[in-house]
């Protein structure tokens, strides 16, 4: 019996080694739940029309299912938390966008308007007001220039007339002085004549 055992043992070991080496190369283990179900069913024995499944395999499959369900539940929970965080972030960004749009519209209003005497007016209204004021000032300036020119002309004419009048007056004064002097001479001559007589 020892001899048979010694001859059979190497043959048995070689067979086991060959099968052990062939299995990993031929089949790769499928760790999905479906793969595990197939493996349990395929490795089970048949009894009449029933399948006989080993307890450790069904327990292992049950544990794997529970682990998978637990992992999926934790993944769902973390996904829900992530969804909630992203929803909060979306709300925050929506509020930021709303305030940014309000600020933008206010900035556009300020950009398209100019504050005049504390009142925000549009640029077109401001431009028309300013050009009206400039036009009125130009008309006023032109009127004042015209009046100044006329006054200056009248003043020059008056100064010329005054100068002419002063010259005539001076001439008349000179003539009067000469006449007065002639009359005095004549008077003196007459007085002298009358004295000599």
C-alpha positions in Angstrom: 0.0 0.0 0.0 2.9 2.3 0.7 4.3 1.6 -2.7 0.9 2.4 -4.4 0.6 5.5 -2.3 4.2 6.6 -3.2 3.5 6.1 -6.9 0.0 7.6 -6.9 1.0 10.6 -4.8 3.4 12.1 -7.4 0.8 11.5 -10.1 -1.9 13.1 -8.0 0.3 16.1 -7.2 1.2 16.5 -10.9 -2.5 16.4 -11.8 -3.5 18.9 -9.2 -0.6 21.2 -10.2 -1.7 21.0 -13.9 -5.3 21.8 -13.0 -4.2 24.5 -10.6 -2.1 26.1 -13.4 -4.7 25.8 -16.0 -7.6 27.3 -14.0 -6.1 30.8 -13.5 -5.0 31.1 -17.1 -8.3 29.8 -18.6 -10.8 31.4 -16.3 -10.6 34.8 -14.7 -12.8 35.2 -11.6 -15.9 37.4 -12.2 -16.5 39.4 -8.9 -19.7 40.9 -10.0 -22.9 39.7 -8.3 -24.1 38.1 -11.5 -20.8 36.3 -11.9 -20.9 35.1 -8.3 -24.5 33.8 -8.8 -23.4 32.0 -11.9 -20.4 30.5 -10.1 -22.5 29.3 -7.2 -25.1 27.8 -9.5 -22.5 26.2 -11.8 -20.5 24.7 -8.9 -23.6 23.3 -7.2 -24.7 19.7 -7.5 -27.9 18.4 -9.0 -30.4 16.4 -7.1 -33.3 15.3 -9.2 -34.5 18.6 -10.6 -33.0 20.7 -7.7 -29.7 22.4 -7.3 -27.9 21.7 -4.1 -25.8 24.7 -3.0 -23.1 24.5 -0.3 -23.9 26.5 2.8 -20.6 28.4 2.8 -21.1 29.4 -0.8 -24.6 30.8 -0.2 -23.4 32.5 3.0 -20.5 34.0 1.1 -22.8 35.1 -1.7 -25.2 36.6 0.9 -22.3 38.4 2.6 -21.1 39.7 -0.8 -24.7 40.9 -1.6 -25.0 42.6 1.8 -21.6 44.2 1.3 -22.5 45.4 -2.2 -25.8 46.8 -1.0 -24.1 48.5 1.9 -21.5 50.0 -0.5 -24.2 51.1 -2.9 -26.2 52.7 0.0 -23.1 54.6 1.2 -22.4 55.6 -2.4 -26.0 56.8 -2.8 -25.8 58.6 0.6 -22.6 60.4 -0.5 -24.1 61.1 -3.9 -27.1 62.6 -2.2 -24.9 64.7 0.0 -22.9 65.8 -3.1 -26.2 66.6 -4.9 -27.3 68.7 -1.9 -24.0 70.5 -1.7 -24.2 71.2 -5.5 -27.8 72.4 -5.1 -26.7 74.8 -2.4 -23.9 75.9 -4.5 -26.2 76.4 -7.5 -28.6 78.4 -5.3 -25.6 80.5 -4.0 -24.4 81.0 -7.6 -28.0 81.9 -8.7 -28.2 84.5 -6.0 -24.7 85.8 -7.0 -25.8 85.9 -10.6 -29.0 87.8 -9.7 -27.0 90.4 -7.6 -24.4 90.7 -10.4 -27.2 91.3 -13.0 -28.7 94.0 -10.7 -25.3 95.6 -10.3 -24.7 95.4 -14.0 -28.1 97.0 -14.8 -27.3 99.8 -12.2 -23.8 100.2 -13.7 -25.3 100.4 -17.2 -27.8 103.1 -16.0 -25.0 105.0 -14.4 -22.8 104.6 -17.6 -25.7 105.7 -19.8 -26.6 108.6 -17.5 -24.9 111.6 -15.9 -25.8 113.0 -12.6 -26.9 116.6 -13.0 -27.8 118.6 -9.9 -28.2 115.3 -8.0 -30.6 113.8 -10.6 -29.5 110.9 -12.8 -30.3 111.9 -16.4 -29.6 110.1 -19.6 -26.7 111.1 -21.7 -28.8 112.2 -24.6 -30.9 114.5 -22.3 -27.7 115.8 -20.7 -26.2 116.5 -24.1 -29.3 118.3 -25.4 -29.4 120.4 -22.2 -25.7 121.2 -22.4 -25.8 122.1 -26.1 -28.9 124.3 -25.5 -27.0 126.1 -22.7 -23.9 126.5 -24.9 -26.1 127.7 -27.8 -27.8 130.3 -25.5 -24.5 131.4 -24.2 -23.1 131.8 -27.7 -26.2 133.9 -28.7 -25.8 135.9 -25.5 -22.1 136.4 -26.1 -22.9 137.4 -29.7 -25.5 139.9 -28.5 -23.1 141.4 -25.9 -20.4 141.6 -28.5 -22.8 143.4 -30.9 -23.8 145.8 -28.1 -20.2 146.4 -27.2 -19.3 147.1 -30.8 -22.2 149.5 -31.1 -21.3 151.2 -27.8 -17.7 151.4 -28.8 -18.7 152.9 -32.2 -21.0 155.4 -30.5 -18.3 156.1 -27.9 -15.7 156.7 -30.7 -18.1 159.0 -32.6 -18.9 160.8 -29.4 -15.2 161.2 -28.6 -14.6 162.5 -32.2 -17.5 164.9 -31.8 -16.2 165.9 -28.4 -12.7 166.5 -29.8 -14.2 168.5 -32.7 -16.3 170.5 -30.3 -13.3 171.1 -28.1 -11.3 172.2 -31.1 -14.2 174.5 -32.2 -14.5 175.7 -28.6 -10.7 176.3 -28.5 -10.9 178.1 -31.8 -13.8 180.2 -30.6 -12.1 181.0 -27.4 -9.0 182.0 -29.3 -11.0 184.2 -31.5 -12.9 185.7 -28.6 -9.6 186.3 -26.8 -8.3 188.0 -29.9 -11.4 190.1 -30.2 -11.3 190.9 -26.6 -7.7 192.0 -26.9 -8.5 194.1 -30.0 -11.4 195.6 -28.2 -9.2 196.4 -25.2 -6.6 197.9 -27.4 -9.2 200.0 -29.1 -10.6 201.0 -25.8 -7.2 201.8 -24.5 -6.5 203.7 -27.7 -9.7 205.6 -27.3 -9.0 206.3 -23.6 -5.5 207.5 -24.5 -6.9 209.7 -27.3 -9.5 211.2 -24.9 -6.9 211.9 -22.3 -4.7 213.7 -24.7 -7.4 216.1 -25.7 
